[in-house]
């Protein structure tokens, strides 16, 4: 690899029997002494986002908005606990959760969807949640995770620039709750 390269990736050559395997590793997986593999884990990361939380808080007022936010977290955490997920952190209006496998994460995301949908049938203020998930290798540092699956799950959960479809399951993201009104033609 040339010294003038601006790439954020480094190569690592590993001898395996009579063959050398070349891996491309993100730069952040390296330390000054070489590859830091002790903290690399294969995980599935799930991000959630309470849709329009700021606008909802402004319209409801601080006390009612906080009650709704806590209800949202109670519903999500119940689904996470029931499906073997681990809450990594609270983002204020969403969660970062890890699972040991993509199938567990999918079951967890469906559980979150079902909990929100069940609440919306009887709740006076409907909730809408976006969920993004991605699997891969990530670096664990002090209980937090960094790496491609974290970045990808966050991006899949983020609101699109133009939200023309309510469910975008083909790209790994799904929305739950009251669908937005269609655009005027």
C-alpha positions, -999 to +999 in steps of 0.1 A: +000+000+000+015+033-010+023+060+015+004+086-005-029+066-002-058+085+013-078+054+018-090+047+053-083+010+049-052-011+056-042-045+044-033-074+066-016-105+050-022-137+069-006-170+059-031-198+058-016-232+048+001-226+014-021-195+007-019-159+018-052-143+026-053-105+023-080-088+044-091-052+040-096-038+075-110-004+084-082+019+097-100+022+130-094-015+137-057-008+140-036+004+169-001+018+169+012-017+176-008-034+149-042-050+146-064-049+177-086-079+173-094-084+209-123-059+207-137-069+173-171-086+175-196-098+149-229-083+159-262-070+145-269-034+154-304-020+156-311+018+157-346+031+165-359+067+161-392+081+174-405+099+143-412+137+146-403+137+183-394+174+183-426+185+166-446+162+189-429+176+220-437+212+209-473+204+202-479+184+234-459+204+259-430+191+280-449+169+305-471+151+280-441+147+256-419+132+283-447+108+292-451+097+256-413+094+252-411+072+283-440+050+269-421+047+237-390+035+255-410+011+277-425-005+246-391-008+228-372-021+259-399-047+265-394-061+230-356-059+233-356-079+266-380-105+252-358-111+222-324-112+238-311-078+227-287-056+247-294-019+249-261-001+242-274+035+246-303+058+247-302+085+220-329+107+235-356+097+211-343+063+201-322+033+211-291+016+199-294-022+205-271-051+197-281-087+189-260-118+186-274-126+152-294-110+123-324-134+130-326-123+166-324-087+155-352-092+130-374-108+157-366-079+180-375-053+153-408-071+146-415-072+184-409-034+185-432-029+156-459-050+172-456-033+205-459+002+188-488-010+167-506-025+197-502+008+216-514+028+187-547+010+187-555+023+221-532+053+227-545+088+224-512+100+208-500+076+181-463+067+179-443+062+148-409+046+149-382+040+123-359+010+127-326+003+109-305-028+113-271-040+100-248-069+108-210-072+106-178-067+126-176-038+150-151-027+176-163-026+212-149+001+234-162+007+269-196-008+262-201+011+229-196-001+193-179+015+163-177+003+127-196-003+095-226-020+109-232+008+134-229+035+107-251+016+083-279+009+108-279+046+118-282+056+081-310+031+075-328+045+105-324+082+095-352+099+077-348+099+039-343+132+021-376+126+003-399+101+021-420+088-008-426+053+007-437+045+041-421+010+043-387+006+029-380-030+039-359-037+008-331-014+021-333-028+056-353-001+072-389-001+083-413+024+097-441+017+121-470+038+131-493+061+112-480+064+076-473+099+064-499+116+041-491+112+004-475+141-014-498+165-033-496+160-070 
